[in-house]
């Protein structure tokens, strides 16, 4: 049995396969998932698991250079936005490397998801609670 924090086999394999600048989309329950990227569907019911929980699990094992979010989250879901910023900042401190935050319109965000290695669907139901993680390097 795997000993680390990240026990989900598909998520663990995804993180192990990531190279510098590869991308993972972590999304709410409603984001359309295009054909192409692998789909890892963790949604059980509305709110379970939360985006914050899924992100926390991925960050136990992933070095992140940049995070991309839809700019609409700032106005529509400001509490979720702030919580994500705090989680990202805590990870930047723990990995010892800064994380750049970028924003784009939601339509551009949906197009960008096509270049992700995988899209991880949570049970989150907060509007615009989606992000793209751009992998960094551990050295």
C-alpha positions in Angstrom: 0.0 0.0 0.0 1.2 3.5 -0.8 2.4 5.3 2.2 2.1 9.0 1.1 -0.7 11.4 1.6 -2.1 11.1 -2.0 -3.7 7.7 -2.1 -5.9 8.0 -5.2 -4.2 5.9 -7.8 -5.1 8.0 -10.9 -4.1 11.2 -9.2 -0.9 9.8 -7.9 0.0 8.5 -11.4 -0.9 11.9 -13.0 1.4 13.8 -10.6 4.2 11.3 -11.3 3.9 11.8 -15.0 4.0 15.6 -14.9 6.9 17.5 -16.5 7.8 21.1 -16.3 5.0 23.3 -17.7 2.5 20.4 -18.0 -0.9 21.4 -16.9 -3.7 19.9 -14.8 -7.2 21.4 -14.6 -9.0 21.0 -11.3 -12.7 21.9 -11.8 -16.1 22.2 -10.3 -18.9 19.8 -11.1 -20.2 21.9 -14.0 -17.2 22.7 -16.1 -17.5 21.1 -19.6 -14.7 18.6 -20.1 -13.4 18.4 -23.7 -12.3 15.3 -25.5 -8.6 14.8 -25.3 -7.3 15.2 -21.8 -7.8 12.3 -19.3 -10.8 12.7 -17.1 -10.5 11.9 -13.4 -13.9 12.2 -12.0 -14.0 12.4 -8.2 -17.4 14.0 -7.8 -19.7 12.1 -5.5 -22.5 14.6 -4.9 -22.9 18.4 -4.7 -20.0 19.7 -2.6 -18.2 16.4 -2.2 -15.3 16.4 -2.6 -14.7 20.2 -2.5 -12.3 21.8 -4.9 -10.2 22.9 -1.8 -9.9 19.2 -0.7 -8.9 18.0 -4.2 -6.4 20.8 -4.6 -4.9 20.1 -1.2 -4.4 16.4 -2.1 -2.7 17.3 -5.4 -0.4 19.9 -3.7 1.0 17.3 -1.4 3.0 16.0 -4.3 3.1 18.6 -7.0 5.5 21.5 -7.6 3.6 24.4 -9.1 5.0 27.4 -11.1 1.7 29.0 -12.1 -2.0 28.9 -11.5 -4.6 30.1 -14.0 -8.2 31.0 -12.9 -11.2 32.6 -14.7 -11.3 36.3 -13.8 -15.0 36.0 -13.1 -14.3 34.2 -9.8 -13.1 37.5 -8.3 -16.6 39.1 -8.6 -18.9 36.1 -8.5 -17.3 33.9 -5.8 -15.0 36.2 -3.9 -14.8 34.0 -0.7 -13.8 30.9 -2.8 -11.3 33.1 -4.7 -9.7 34.3 -1.4 -9.6 30.7 0.0 -7.9 29.5 -3.2 -5.3 32.3 -3.1 -4.5 31.5 0.5 -4.1 27.8 -0.3 -1.8 28.6 -3.2 0.3 31.0 -1.2 0.7 28.4 1.6 1.9 26.0 -1.0 4.3 28.5 -2.5 5.9 28.9 0.9 6.1 25.2 1.6 7.6 24.4 -1.8 10.1 27.3 -1.4 9.2 28.8 -4.8 6.8 31.5 -5.8 3.6 30.7 -7.7 2.4 33.1 -10.4 -1.3 33.7 -10.6 -2.9 34.5 -14.0 -6.5 35.2 -14.9 -8.4 35.0 -18.2 -12.1 35.1 -19.1 -14.0 32.0 -18.5 -14.5 31.2 -22.2 -10.7 31.4 -22.7 -10.2 29.2 -19.6 -12.5 26.5 -21.0 -10.4 26.6 -24.3 -7.2 26.4 -22.3 -8.3 23.2 -20.5 -7.8 21.3 -23.8 -4.0 21.4 -23.3 -4.2 19.8 -19.8 -2.8 16.3 -19.3 -5.9 15.6 -17.3 -9.0 17.3 -15.9 -9.9 16.4 -12.3 -13.6 17.0 -11.6 -14.5 17.7 -8.0 -18.0 17.9 -6.5 -17.6 21.7 -6.1 -20.7 23.7 -6.9 -19.3 27.3 -6.4 -19.4 29.3 -9.6 -16.1 29.6 -11.4 -14.3 27.5 -8.9 -11.8 26.0 -11.4 -8.1 26.3 -11.8 -5.3 25.2 -14.0 -2.1 24.1 -12.3 1.1 24.5 -14.3 3.8 22.2 -13.1 7.2 23.4 -11.9 10.4 21.5 -11.2 11.6 20.2 -7.9 15.2 21.3 -8.4 
